[in-house]
Amino acid sequence: MSRTEPILPGDILCLILGLLTRKDAIALSMISHATRTESLPFLFTSVTLRSERKLEETKTWEKDPLDLFSAIKSVSLYRYEGYDRETWISILEFLSKLPNLQCLKLHLAYRDNDQLERFLTSIEGAPLIDLKSDTIESPIEPTYNTGSRGLQTLRIEWQRNRTCKRDDDDILPDLSAFLLHFIVPAFRTLQEFTLSFGYSQHPKTLNLMLLKGAIGLQKLSLKVDDLDPADIEYLPHVVPNLQDLSLLLAGPPFKEPFIAFVAHFSKLTHLLIDMDLEAAADDCLDQDHDLAWYNRCLHRRCLAVQQLANACPTLVRIDWKQQPIDEEWNDMLHEFVVEDPKAQSAPSESRVVRAAWAWWMAKRYEDQHGGPLPPDLINLHPDRNIWDRWMVTNQPHQ
């Protein structure tokens, strides 16, 4: 006979469950009715539904006295080709039953205003939304009466239309109305916004003036092929409180106006960019794994980062991505730490830029560097680099 009395007090079981892996928590839930009662809400905190059949099974949860719907805080619903209308109705009904939903990740195959309106109504309380979306098949009416008014993080990944051939551009219509449906209700709460597009995918227009009311926005990430930084020169005035900015624009050339653009951010501490310096230097990679070329790329970026750091005194981290760098489609990330001059230094002295150590800088590769590395390197990831016995100082560990 199954035990009905608890083997441990409920609060103690909850503490134990918080320390267990999912597999061990499932095993614990099978011991008795009491452990099942405590375990199931914990196990259903995060739910991933991968098929319509799994979605149908959730309808049986309504008969469960443990109220699993209230336990669910995170839902993942991914399917690349999207859902038909009947399935979407089931999804919306399911989401509307989750009073404590905090994180939603799903593929939104948008088709009409009614569908979007019902979806926005179902996620009114969710503070984090992670969307994958594809094509817009009908115009969007600019009505913003519903949506998550407590939204803090919004991430939208626009996936490439599968009907497009690989070498063709996938041109999207103006997305402003679509984005405003999510942003307007959350003007006072939105803190992080990520918008990314697929390979060779372009919106006809990308007007980020729509962020002007998001007064609390602190982190902005854009991944858009071939967007000219000059097209977003108004950004510092639209989001003046921005602290973290990521601009992955498929390698536009680094130019002087971009330094002035960054200088207008008064609170920016972290910058990630992927701008190109090699075309102007006529220094393209001739063969894969050319460490001397890596070193030249790093030195060029050290000079550019110094300019950015001097122009924007609040910056403390600048990361510079090169993607891809070779025929193997490898990326390279150059990381930099920015420090203020020491107190005894002259006030006019430039801020100190230190490049981060990377694997290719090891002592055993010294004969391939083609010259000295930047001075005063910093090891930002000792846990990743511990395998190498020749670290930042190129001295063996004792």
C-alpha positions as CSV (number, residue, x, y, z in Angstrom):
1,M,0.0,0.0,0.0
2,S,1.3,3.5,-0.9
3,R,2.1,5.7,2.0
4,T,-0.2,8.7,2.4
5,E,1.5,10.5,5.3
6,P,4.6,12.6,4.4
7,I,8.0,11.1,5.0
8,L,9.3,14.6,5.6
9,P,7.7,17.9,6.2
10,G,6.6,19.7,3.0
11,D,9.0,22.6,3.4
12,I,11.9,20.2,3.8
13,L,10.9,18.3,0.7
14,C,10.8,21.5,-1.3
15,L,14.3,22.3,-0.2
16,I,15.5,18.9,-1.2
17,L,13.8,19.1,-4.6
18,G,15.6,22.3,-5.3
19,L,18.9,20.5,-5.0
20,L,18.0,17.5,-7.1
21,T,18.4,16.8,-10.9
22,R,15.2,16.4,-12.8
23,K,15.8,12.6,-13.0
24,D,16.3,12.3,-9.3
25,A,13.2,14.5,-8.6
26,I,11.1,12.1,-10.8
27,A,12.4,9.1,-8.8
28,L,11.6,10.9,-5.5
29,S,8.0,11.6,-6.7
30,M,7.4,7.8,-7.1
31,I,8.1,7.0,-3.5
32,S,4.7,7.9,-2.1
33,H,1.6,9.9,-2.6
34,A,3.0,12.6,-0.3
35,T,6.2,13.0,-2.3
36,R,4.2,13.0,-5.6
37,T,2.1,15.8,-4.2
38,E,5.2,17.9,-3.4
39,S,7.2,16.9,-6.5
40,L,4.8,17.3,-9.4
41,P,4.5,21.1,-9.2
42,F,8.2,21.3,-9.0
43,L,8.7,19.1,-12.0
44,F,6.1,21.0,-14.0
45,T,7.7,24.4,-13.4
46,S,9.1,24.2,-16.9
47,V,7.2,22.5,-19.7
48,T,8.2,21.7,-23.3
49,L,5.5,20.6,-25.8
50,R,6.9,19.2,-29.0
51,S,3.8,18.0,-30.8
52,E,0.0,18.4,-31.0
53,R,-0.5,15.1,-29.2
54,K,1.4,16.4,-26.2
55,L,-0.7,19.6,-26.3
56,E,-3.9,17.5,-26.2
57,E,-2.6,15.7,-23.2
58,T,-2.5,18.9,-21.2
59,K,-6.4,18.9,-21.2
60,T,-6.3,16.0,-18.8
61,W,-4.4,18.1,-16.3
62,E,-7.6,20.0,-15.5
63,K,-8.7,16.9,-13.6
64,D,-5.6,16.8,-11.5
65,P,-6.2,18.2,-7.9
66,L,-2.6,19.5,-7.7
67,D,-3.4,22.4,-10.1
68,L,-0.4,21.9,-12.4
69,F,-1.4,24.9,-14.5
70,S,-0.5,27.2,-11.5
71,A,2.9,25.5,-11.1
72,I,4.0,26.2,-14.7
73,K,6.2,29.2,-15.0
74,S,8.1,28.4,-18.3
75,V,6.7,27.0,-21.6
76,S,8.5,26.1,-24.8
77,L,6.5,25.4,-27.9
78,Y,8.7,25.0,-30.9
79,R,7.9,23.8,-34.4
80,Y,9.7,25.2,-37.4
81,E,6.8,25.0,-39.9
82,G,4.3,26.6,-37.6
83,Y,0.8,25.5,-36.6
84,D,-2.5,25.2,-38.3
85,R,-5.4,27.4,-37.0
86,E,-7.0,24.6,-35.0
87,T,-3.8,23.8,-33.2
88,W,-3.2,27.5,-32.5
89,I,-6.6,27.8,-30.8
90,S,-5.5,24.9,-28.5
91,I,-2.2,26.7,-27.8
92,L,-4.0,29.9,-26.9
93,E,-6.5,28.1,-24.6
94,F,-3.5,26.3,-22.9
95,L,-1.6,29.6,-22.4
96,S,-4.7,31.3,-21.0
97,K,-4.8,28.7,-18.2
98,L,-1.3,29.6,-16.8
99,P,-1.7,32.3,-14.2
100,N,2.0,32.3,-13.2
101,L,3.6,32.1,-16.7
102,Q,6.9,34.0,-16.6
103,C,8.8,32.7,-19.7
104,L,7.4,31.8,-23.1
105,K,9.4,30.4,-26.0
106,L,7.5,29.6,-29.1
107,H,7.3,29.7,-32.9
108,L,4.7,32.3,-33.8
109,A,3.4,31.7,-37.3
110,Y,1.5,34.9,-37.6
111,R,-1.5,34.9,-40.1
112,D,-4.0,37.5,-39.1
113,N,-5.0,40.2,-36.6
114,D,-7.5,38.1,-34.8
115,Q,-4.8,35.4,-34.1
116,L,-2.3,38.0,-32.9
117,E,-4.9,39.7,-30.7
118,R,-5.9,36.4,-29.0
119,F,-2.2,35.5,-28.5
120,L,-1.4,38.8,-26.9
121,T,-4.4,38.4,-24.6
122,S,-3.2,35.0,-23.5
123,I,0.3,36.3,-22.4
124,E,-0.8,39.4,-20.5
125,G,1.2,38.4,-17.4
126,A,4.4,37.0,-18.9
127,P,7.6,39.1,-18.1
128,L,9.7,37.2,-20.7
129,I,8.8,36.3,-24.2
130,D,11.2,34.5,-26.6
131,L,9.6,34.3,-30.1
132,K,10.6,32.7,-33.3
133,S,8.5,34.1,-36.1
134,D,8.4,33.8,-39.9
135,T,6.3,35.6,-42.5
136,I,3.5,38.1,-42.1
137,E,0.6,37.0,-44.4
138,S,-1.8,40.0,-43.9
139,P,-1.5,43.6,-42.8
140,I,-1.4,44.3,-39.1
141,E,-3.9,46.7,-37.6
142,P,-2.2,49.3,-35.3
143,T,-4.3,48.5,-32.2
144,Y,-2.4,47.9,-29.0
145,N,-5.0,47.2,-26.4
146,T,-3.6,43.8,-25.2
147,G,-0.2,42.4,-24.5
148,S,2.1,41.8,-21.5
149,R,2.1,44.9,-19.4
150,G,4.8,43.4,-17.2
151,L,7.1,42.4,-20.0
152,Q,10.7,42.8,-19.1
153,T,12.5,40.8,-21.8
154,L,11.5,40.5,-25.4
155,R,13.5,38.4,-27.9
156,I,12.2,38.0,-31.4
157,E,14.1,35.9,-34.0
158,W,12.8,36.3,-37.5
159,Q,13.4,33.0,-39.3
160,R,14.1,32.9,-42.9
161,N,11.2,32.0,-45.1
162,R,11.6,28.4,-46.2
163,T,10.3,29.1,-49.7
164,C,13.3,31.4,-50.4
165,K,16.3,29.9,-52.2
166,R,19.6,30.1,-50.3
167,D,21.1,32.7,-52.5
168,D,18.0,34.9,-52.7
169,D,17.3,37.8,-50.3
170,D,14.3,37.3,-48.0
171,I,12.7,40.8,-48.0
172,L,10.3,41.4,-45.1
173,P,7.6,44.1,-44.9
174,D,7.7,46.9,-42.4
175,L,7.7,45.2,-39.0
176,S,6.9,48.3,-36.9
177,A,3.2,47.5,-36.3
178,F,4.0,43.9,-35.4
179,L,6.7,45.0,-32.9
180,L,4.6,47.7,-31.4
181,H,2.0,45.2,-30.3
182,F,4.5,43.8,-27.9
183,I,6.4,47.0,-27.0
184,V,3.6,49.6,-26.4
185,P,1.9,47.7,-23.4
186,A,5.4,47.3,-21.8
187,F,6.8,50.8,-22.3
188,R,7.3,51.2,-18.5
189,T,8.7,47.7,-17.8
190,L,10.7,46.6,-20.8
191,Q,14.4,46.2,-19.9
192,E,15.9,44.0,-22.7
193,F,15.0,43.8,-26.4
194,T,16.6,41.4,-28.9
195,L,15.7,41.4,-32.6
196,S,17.5,39.1,-35.0
197,F,17.0,38.1,-38.6
198,G,18.1,35.1,-40.7
199,Y,20.8,34.8,-43.4
200,S,20.3,37.4,-46.2
201,Q,17.0,38.5,-44.6
202,H,16.1,42.2,-44.6
203,P,13.1,44.2,-43.4
204,K,12.1,46.9,-45.9
205,T,12.4,49.4,-43.1
206,L,13.5,49.1,-39.5
207,N,12.4,52.1,-37.6
208,L,13.7,51.9,-34.0
209,M,12.0,55.1,-33.1
210,L,9.3,52.8,-31.9
211,L,11.4,52.2,-28.8
212,K,11.2,55.9,-27.8
213,G,8.6,55.2,-25.0
214,A,10.6,52.3,-23.5
215,I,12.2,54.5,-20.8
216,G,13.6,51.6,-18.8
217,L,15.3,49.8,-21.7
218,Q,18.9,48.9,-20.7
219,K,19.9,46.2,-23.1
220,L,19.4,46.2,-26.9
221,S,20.7,43.5,-29.3
222,L,20.3,43.8,-33.1
223,K,21.3,41.2,-35.6
224,V,20.5,42.5,-39.1
225,D,22.5,41.8,-42.3
226,D,23.8,44.9,-44.0
227,L,22.2,47.6,-41.8
228,D,24.2,50.8,-42.2
229,P,25.0,52.2,-38.7
230,A,24.2,55.7,-40.1
231,D,20.5,54.5,-40.4
232,I,20.3,54.3,-36.6
233,E,22.2,57.4,-35.6
234,Y,19.2,58.6,-33.7
235,L,19.4,55.6,-31.3
236,P,21.2,57.4,-28.4
237,H,18.4,59.9,-28.2
238,V,15.6,57.2,-28.3
239,V,17.1,55.0,-25.6
240,P,19.2,57.3,-23.5
241,N,19.4,54.8,-20.5
242,L,21.0,52.0,-22.6
243,Q,23.8,50.2,-20.8
244,D,24.4,47.2,-23.1
245,L,24.4,47.4,-26.9
246,S,25.0,44.6,-29.4
247,L,25.1,45.5,-33.1
248,L,25.8,42.5,-35.4
249,L,25.4,43.9,-38.8
250,A,27.3,41.5,-41.1
251,G,30.6,43.4,-41.0
252,P,30.0,47.0,-42.2
253,P,33.3,49.0,-42.3
254,F,34.3,50.8,-39.1
255,K,34.2,54.5,-39.7
256,E,34.8,57.7,-37.8
257,P,31.1,58.6,-37.5
258,F,30.5,55.4,-35.5
259,I,32.8,56.7,-32.7
260,A,30.7,59.9,-32.5
261,F,27.5,57.7,-32.4
262,V,28.8,55.7,-29.4
263,A,30.0,58.9,-27.6
264,H,26.3,60.0,-27.4
265,F,25.4,57.2,-25.0
266,S,25.9,58.5,-21.5
267,K,25.4,55.2,-19.6
268,L,26.7,52.6,-22.0
269,T,29.0,50.0,-20.3
270,H,29.1,47.1,-22.7
271,L,29.4,47.2,-26.5
272,L,29.4,44.2,-29.0
273,I,30.1,44.9,-32.7
274,D,31.2,43.1,-35.8
275,M,32.6,45.9,-38.0
276,D,35.3,45.3,-40.5
277,L,38.8,46.7,-40.4
278,E,40.5,44.4,-42.8
279,A,39.1,45.7,-46.2
280,A,40.5,49.2,-45.5
281,A,43.8,47.6,-44.6
282,D,43.8,45.4,-47.6
283,D,44.6,42.4,-45.3
284,C,42.3,39.5,-46.0
285,L,42.9,36.0,-44.7
286,D,44.9,33.9,-47.2
287,Q,44.8,30.6,-45.4
288,D,42.9,29.2,-42.5
289,H,44.5,29.3,-39.0
290,D,46.9,32.1,-39.9
291,L,47.9,33.2,-36.4
292,A,49.9,36.2,-37.7
293,W,46.7,37.4,-39.3
294,Y,44.8,36.9,-36.1
295,N,47.4,39.1,-34.4
296,R,47.2,41.8,-37.0
297,C,43.4,41.9,-36.6
298,L,43.7,42.2,-32.9
299,H,46.2,45.1,-33.1
300,R,43.9,46.9,-35.4
301,R,41.0,46.5,-33.0
302,C,43.1,47.6,-30.1
303,L,43.5,51.0,-31.8
304,A,39.8,51.3,-32.6
305,V,38.7,50.2,-29.2
306,Q,41.0,52.9,-27.7
307,Q,39.2,55.5,-29.7
308,L,35.8,54.2,-28.6
309,A,36.8,54.0,-25.0
310,N,38.1,57.6,-25.0
311,A,34.9,58.8,-26.7
312,C,32.5,57.0,-24.3
313,P,33.9,57.3,-20.7
314,T,31.3,54.9,-19.3
315,L,32.4,51.9,-21.4
316,V,34.1,49.1,-19.4
317,R,33.8,46.1,-21.9
318,I,34.0,46.1,-25.7
319,D,33.7,42.8,-27.6
320,W,34.5,42.7,-31.3
321,K,33.3,39.7,-33.3
322,Q,34.6,38.6,-36.7
323,Q,32.2,36.2,-38.5
324,P,33.0,34.1,-40.3
325,I,36.8,34.4,-40.7
326,D,37.7,31.3,-42.8
327,E,36.4,28.6,-45.1
328,E,35.4,26.5,-42.0
329,W,33.0,29.3,-41.0
330,N,34.7,29.9,-37.7
331,D,34.1,33.1,-35.8
332,M,36.6,35.0,-33.7
333,L,35.7,37.1,-30.7
334,H,38.2,39.8,-29.5
335,E,37.4,40.8,-25.9
336,F,38.6,44.0,-24.3
337,V,38.4,45.5,-20.8
338,V,38.5,49.3,-20.4
339,E,40.0,50.8,-17.3
340,D,40.3,54.4,-16.1
341,P,43.8,55.8,-15.6
342,K,45.2,55.5,-12.1
343,A,44.5,58.4,-9.8
344,Q,48.1,59.7,-10.0
345,S,48.0,59.9,-13.8
346,A,47.4,63.1,-15.6
347,P,43.7,63.8,-16.1
348,S,44.2,64.0,-19.9
349,E,45.7,60.5,-20.1
350,S,43.8,58.0,-22.3
351,R,41.8,55.3,-20.7
352,V,43.6,51.9,-20.5
353,V,42.5,49.2,-22.9
354,R,43.5,45.6,-22.2
355,A,42.9,42.8,-24.7
356,A,41.8,39.4,-23.4
357,W,44.0,36.4,-23.7
358,A,42.9,33.7,-26.2
359,W,44.1,30.2,-27.1
360,W,46.2,31.2,-30.1
361,M,48.3,33.6,-27.9
362,A,49.9,30.6,-26.1
363,K,53.7,30.6,-25.8
364,R,54.0,27.4,-28.0
365,Y,52.6,29.4,-30.9
366,E,54.9,32.4,-30.5
367,D,56.8,31.7,-33.7
368,Q,53.5,31.9,-35.7
369,H,52.4,35.3,-34.3
370,G,54.4,37.4,-36.8
371,G,55.3,39.9,-34.1
372,P,54.6,40.8,-30.4
373,L,51.2,40.5,-28.9
374,P,49.5,43.6,-27.4
375,P,50.9,44.3,-23.9
376,D,49.3,43.7,-20.6
377,L,46.8,41.0,-21.7
378,I,44.1,39.9,-19.2
379,N,42.8,36.4,-18.7
380,L,39.0,36.8,-18.5
381,H,38.2,33.1,-18.5
382,P,40.7,31.2,-16.4
383,D,38.2,28.3,-16.1
384,R,38.3,27.9,-19.9
385,N,42.1,28.4,-20.2
386,I,43.3,26.4,-17.3
387,W,44.3,23.5,-19.6
388,D,47.1,25.6,-21.1
389,R,50.2,25.9,-19.0
390,W,51.4,29.0,-20.7
391,M,48.9,31.7,-19.8
392,V,48.7,35.4,-20.0
393,T,52.2,36.0,-18.7
394,N,53.5,33.2,-20.8
395,Q,55.1,31.8,-17.6
396,P,54.5,28.2,-16.4
397,H,52.3,27.6,-13.4
398,Q,54.2,26.7,-10.3
